[in-house]
């Protein structure tokens, strides 16, 4: 199942096998072996695919048909906020603003999670 999902995601995003290989740090032949199910990608590469395509590892493995779940979104969001040197409309965002954004988003996600449990 994962080979088919990897191929579908690659085609959906308009990447060649070589491009995906470069993005996740493997040779084209290694990547091709993942799509053909000749080899299983290691966990770290599954995480790389998840980040590259914006889907959960569960989706790649065929454990769910939901491409995005709240947890994978939250993880990607946190990873992006931890990067520094982020710009908005060409202007660098100062560290104190990034910390405020991080806190605000964490609070919003927490409220959304609590609201989901109530409903």
Secondary structure, DSSP 8 states (H G I E B T S, - for coil): -HHHHHHHHHHHTT--HHHHHHHHT--HHHHHHHHTTSS---HHHHHHHHHHHT--HHHHHTS-S-S--HHHHHHHHHHHHHSS--EETTEE--HHHHHHHHHHHHHHHHHHHHHHHH-
